[in-house]
Amino acid sequence: MQVIRSVSRNAFSNLALEEWLLANRNFSNQRILYIYENSPSVVIGRHQNPWIECNVGQCGSRNVAIVRRHSGGGAVYHDIGNTNISFLTQTKDYNRAANLELIVRAMKRHFNINLTVSSRDDLLIHGKYKVSGSAARITRRGCYHHLTLLVDVDTSAIRDILRSRMPIIQSKATQSVPSPMGTLSQIRDSVTHQQVADAVATEFLETGHAHTYSSTSVDPDEKRFPEISKLSNALRAWDWTYGKTPPFTVRREAVLPIGEMKLELQCIRGNITAASVDCPSLTYTDCSIMSQHLNGMNSSLSQTMFIKIWFLLQGQRFWPSDIRKAMSYAARHLRDNGNENSRLACDWVAESVM
């Protein structure tokens, strides 16, 4: 049995180490308890839509990382004051219920905090307020069951970050189930991440009755974990975080000085594959130009301009800077034609989608 604690607070590095352990350790004769703490970050499930699960723009302005993990389940907010715990075992020893009961015992024994396990495998205080949710990844080689304990965090900040400002989205992505939240510090105001980590580690080692065990603190770097940077970089990639999003459709409506505006964007792998703009006060040609710029083509322009837009905008990413660039290009073209209403519509699309 082994307890591993990461000294890093980087969410990408810590989740990469979890994947590294799963891929490189032999679990036929050992179990690992992995504990870490992350700087502010939103960690979404493998099959989720980040634009539904959190306020993407606010995450950027607050320097909150958005990380797509390899396990399923819902979105969680990590911060200093959260304790993140992962149980790694061989697949036949996977036992989520036993892991949760271990946490329950540790909190009761060391802090006299009474937790209960819900039907959704959440850990609750007072039978109502969620302090932990679970997710798992199971492979032939091994598996992990991980969870986060809200020890001492600002739950209002969590609600702000995990509140999407996106317009109507139609998607088959897994969506998180909102729950009333609580923290362990509401029961024991002096409890800390370090204390919780110590308590869980102690319970883990004593429960296992192992003849040999170890506990170590590590920095997830290349020297000790060869090629871990590849795993970390893969988690950082736009194509993983956003490009793995299941297909979705965004619809937006607004009443502007120029009239009612309607926008619909269809996205696959985080890229806009179809777009439509409708505004009764605009001509059909104007709406077509804006739609086709988002789609990455414009057959109503000259052949030279069509080729230029095709290469620049084909498969436009559903991302603020990309959409602004596309609409800026369309607005300049329409402005050259003297159509002020169409320019205002382009500005609305660029500023309001995200």
C-alpha positions in Angstrom: 0.0 0.0 0.0 1.2 3.4 -0.8 0.2 7.0 -0.1 1.3 9.6 -2.7 0.9 13.3 -2.1 1.6 15.8 -4.8 3.3 19.0 -3.8 2.1 20.7 -7.0 -1.1 22.8 -7.2 -1.3 22.7 -10.9 -4.5 20.9 -12.0 -3.0 19.7 -15.3 0.1 18.2 -13.7 -1.9 16.6 -10.9 -4.4 14.9 -13.2 -1.6 13.9 -15.5 0.1 12.2 -12.5 -3.0 10.2 -11.8 -3.1 9.0 -15.4 0.6 8.2 -15.3 0.2 6.1 -12.2 -2.7 4.2 -13.8 -0.7 3.5 -16.9 2.6 2.6 -15.3 2.1 1.0 -11.9 1.4 -2.7 -11.3 -1.8 -2.9 -9.1 -1.7 -6.7 -8.8 0.1 -6.4 -5.5 -0.5 -2.8 -4.4 -3.1 -0.1 -3.9 -2.4 3.6 -4.1 -4.0 6.5 -2.3 -3.2 9.7 -4.2 -3.9 13.1 -2.6 -3.5 16.5 -4.0 -4.7 20.1 -3.9 -5.3 22.3 -6.9 -5.2 26.0 -7.6 -8.6 27.4 -8.9 -9.9 25.2 -11.7 -13.0 23.7 -13.1 -12.7 20.0 -13.8 -15.3 18.7 -16.1 -16.2 15.1 -17.0 -15.0 13.4 -20.1 -18.4 13.7 -21.9 -19.4 17.2 -20.8 -19.8 20.5 -22.5 -17.7 23.2 -20.8 -19.9 26.0 -22.1 -22.8 24.4 -20.3 -21.0 23.5 -17.1 -19.3 26.8 -16.3 -18.9 30.5 -17.2 -16.0 30.1 -19.7 -15.5 33.8 -20.0 -15.3 34.4 -16.2 -12.9 31.4 -15.8 -10.6 33.2 -18.3 -10.8 36.6 -16.5 -10.3 35.0 -13.1 -7.4 32.8 -14.2 -9.4 29.6 -13.4 -8.2 26.7 -15.5 -10.8 24.5 -17.3 -9.6 20.9 -17.4 -11.4 17.9 -19.0 -10.6 14.8 -17.1 -10.6 11.2 -18.4 -13.3 9.9 -16.1 -17.0 10.6 -16.5 -19.4 12.3 -14.2 -20.1 16.0 -13.5 -18.2 19.2 -13.2 -16.4 20.1 -10.0 -14.7 23.2 -8.8 -11.2 22.8 -7.3 -9.5 25.4 -5.2 -7.0 25.8 -2.3 -9.1 24.4 0.5 -10.3 21.3 -1.5 -8.8 17.9 -0.8 -8.7 15.8 -3.9 -8.5 12.0 -3.3 -7.9 9.1 -5.7 -8.0 5.4 -4.9 -6.1 3.4 -7.5 -6.4 -0.4 -7.6 -6.6 -3.4 -9.9 -9.9 -3.5 -11.6 -11.3 -6.5 -9.8 -10.7 -4.7 -6.5 -12.7 -1.6 -7.5 -15.1 -0.8 -4.6 -16.5 2.7 -4.6 -18.8 2.0 -1.6 -15.8 0.9 0.5 -13.8 3.9 -0.4 -16.6 6.3 0.6 -17.1 4.5 3.9 -13.4 4.9 4.5 -13.8 8.7 4.1 -16.8 8.7 6.4 -14.9 6.8 9.1 -11.9 9.2 8.8 -14.0 12.3 9.2 -15.9 10.9 12.1 -12.8 9.5 13.9 -10.6 12.6 13.5 -13.0 15.5 13.4 -16.3 14.1 14.7 -17.9 15.1 11.4 -20.8 13.0 10.4 -21.1 12.4 6.7 -23.7 10.3 4.9 -23.5 8.6 1.5 -26.3 9.5 -0.9 -27.9 7.3 -3.6 -25.7 9.2 -6.1 -22.5 8.4 -4.1 -22.2 12.0 -2.9 -21.0 12.7 0.6 -23.4 14.9 2.5 -23.4 16.9 5.8 -26.7 17.1 7.6 -28.1 14.6 5.1 -28.5 17.5 2.5 -25.4 19.6 1.7 -23.0 18.1 -0.7 -19.3 18.2 0.2 -18.1 15.5 -2.2 -19.0 13.9 -5.6 -17.4 10.9 -7.2 -16.2 9.7 -10.6 -14.2 6.8 -11.8 -12.2 5.4 -14.7 -12.0 1.7 -15.2 -9.6 0.0 -17.6 -8.2 -3.5 -18.1 -5.0 -2.5 -16.5 -6.4 -0.9 -13.4 -8.9 1.7 -12.2 -9.2 4.8 -10.1 -12.1 6.2 -8.1 -11.6 9.9 -7.3 -13.4 12.5 -5.4 -13.0 16.0 -4.0 -13.8 17.1 -0.4 -14.9 20.7 0.1 -12.9 21.5 3.2 -12.9 25.3 3.4 -13.9 27.1 0.2 -16.1 30.0 -0.7 -19.3 28.2 -2.0 -20.6 31.5 -3.5 -17.5 31.6 -5.8 -18.3 28.0 -6.8 -21.8 29.0 -7.8 -20.6 32.0 -9.8 -18.0 29.9 -11.7 -20.3 26.9 -12.3 -23.1 29.1 -13.6 -23.1 29.2 -17.4 -24.0 32.4 -19.2 -24.5 30.7 -22.5 -27.7 31.1 -24.5 -29.9 28.2 -25.1 -27.8 25.1 -25.9 -29.2 21.8 -27.3 -26.7 19.0 -26.5 -26.6 15.4 -25.6 -23.5 16.0 -23.4 -23.6 14.7 -19.8 -24.9 17.5 -17.6 -24.1 18.0 -13.9 -26.9 17.8 -11.4 -27.0 20.9 -9.2 -27.0 20.3 -5.5 -26.9 22.4 -2.3 -23.3 22.7 -1.2 -21.6 22.7 2.1 -18.0 22.5 3.5 -16.4 20.6 6.3 -15.3 23.9 7.9 -19.0 24.6 8.5 -18.9 21.8 11.1 -15.3 22.2 12.3 -14.1 25.7 11.4 -10.4 25.0 12.1 -10.2 21.9 9.8 -7.6 22.2 7.0 -6.6 20.4 3.8 -3.5 19.0 5.5 -5.4 17.6 8.4 -8.0 16.0 6.1 -5.2 14.5 4.0 -3.5 13.1 7.1 -6.8 11.6 8.4 -7.7 9.9 5.1 -4.1 8.6 4.7 -4.1 7.1 8.2 -7.4 5.4 7.7 -6.3 4.0 4.4 -3.1 2.5 5.8 -4.8 1.1 8.9 -7.7 -0.3 7.0 -5.5 -2.1 4.5 -3.7 -4.2 7.2 -0.7 -4.2 4.9 2.6 -5.7 5.9 4.5 -3.1 3.9 3.5 0.5 3.1 5.0 3.8 2.2 4.0 7.5 2.2 5.8 10.0 0.1 5.4 13.5 -1.3 6.2 14.1 -4.9 6.5 16.8 -7.6 5.0 15.5 -10.9 8.0 16.1 -13.1 9.9 14.3 -15.8 12.7 13.2 -13.6 10.6 10.9 -11.5 7.8 10.3 -13.9 9.2 10.0 -17.4 7.0 11.5 -20.2 4.5 12.9 -17.8 4.7 16.2 -19.6 3.1 14.5 -22.6 0.1 13.7 -20.5 0.0 17.1 -19.0 0.2 18.8 -22.4 -2.5 16.6 -23.8 -4.8 17.8 -21.0 -4.0 21.4 -21.8 -4.7 21.1 -25.5 -7.7 23.0 -26.9 -8.7 19.9 -29.0 -9.1 17.9 -25.8 -10.7 20.5 -23.5 -13.1 21.9 -26.0 -12.7 19.8 -29.1 -13.9 16.6 -27.3 -17.3 18.3 -26.6 -20.2 16.3 -28.0 -22.1 18.0 -30.8 -24.3 21.0 -29.7 -26.4 23.8 -31.0 -26.5 27.3 -29.6 -29.5 29.6 -30.1 -29.5 33.3 -29.3 -32.2 36.0 -29.6 -32.2 39.7 -28.8 -34.1 42.8 -29.7 -31.7 45.5 -31.0 -32.3 49.0 -32.3 -32.3 47.5 -35.8 -35.0 44.9 -34.8 -35.2 41.3 -33.5 -32.1 39.2 -34.1 -31.9 35.4 -34.1 -28.7 33.4 -34.3 -28.2 29.6 -34.5 -24.8 27.9 -34.4 -24.3 24.1 -34.9 -21.0 22.8 -33.5 -19.1 19.6 -33.8 -15.8 19.0 -32.0 -15.9 22.6 -30.8 -16.0 23.9 -34.4 -18.9 25.7 -36.1 -20.2 23.6 -38.9 -23.4 25.5 -39.7 -24.7 29.0 -38.8 -27.8 31.0 -39.5 -28.6 34.7 -38.8 -32.1 36.0 -39.0 -33.1 39.7 -38.7 -36.3 41.0 -40.5 -34.7 44.4 -41.0 -31.7 43.0 -42.8 -31.7 41.9 -46.4 -31.4 38.2 -47.3 -27.9 38.9 -48.7 -26.7 40.5 -45.5 -27.9 37.6 -43.3 -26.3 35.2 -45.8 -23.0 37.0 -45.6 -22.8 36.8 -41.8 -23.9 33.2 -41.7 -21.4 32.1 -44.4 -18.6 33.9 -42.6 -19.3 31.8 -39.5 -19.6 28.7 -41.6 -16.2 29.5 -43.2 -17.3 30.3 -46.7 -19.0 33.0 -48.8 -20.1 32.1 -52.3 -21.6 35.6 -52.9 -18.2 37.2 -52.9 -15.7 37.2 -55.7 -13.8 34.0 -56.3 -10.6 35.5 -54.9 -12.4 36.6 -51.7 -14.2 33.2 -51.5 -10.8 31.3 -51.5 -9.3 33.7 -48.9 -12.3 33.3 -46.5 -12.4 29.5 -47.1 -8.8 29.1 -45.8 -9.1 31.6 -43.0 -12.5 30.7 -41.6 -13.4 27.1 -42.6 -14.3 25.1 -39.5 -14.2 28.2 -37.3 -13.7 27.3 -33.6 -16.5 28.2 -31.2 -14.2 30.5 -29.3 -14.4 34.3 -28.6 -11.4 35.5 -30.5 -12.2 33.3 -33.5 -15.8 34.4 -33.7 -14.8 38.1 -33.3 -12.3 37.7 -36.1 -14.9 36.2 -38.4 -17.5 38.9 -37.6 -14.9 41.7 -37.8 -14.1 40.5 -41.3 -17.8 40.3 -42.3 -18.5 43.8 -40.7 -15.7 45.4 -42.7 -17.1 44.0 -45.9 -20.6 45.1 -45.1 -19.4 48.5 -44.0 -17.7 49.0 -47.3 -21.1 48.4 -48.9 -22.5 51.2 -46.6 -24.8 48.9 -44.6 -24.7 50.2 -41.0 -27.5 47.9 -39.8 -25.6 44.8 -40.9 -22.4 46.1 -39.1 -24.4 46.4 -35.9 -25.7 42.9 -36.3 -22.1 41.6 -36.7 -21.0 43.4 -33.6 -23.9 41.8 -31.6 -23.0 38.3 -32.8 -19.3 38.9 -31.9 -20.0 40.2 -28.4 -23.0 38.2 -27.3 -22.3 34.6 -28.2 -19.7 34.1 -25.4 
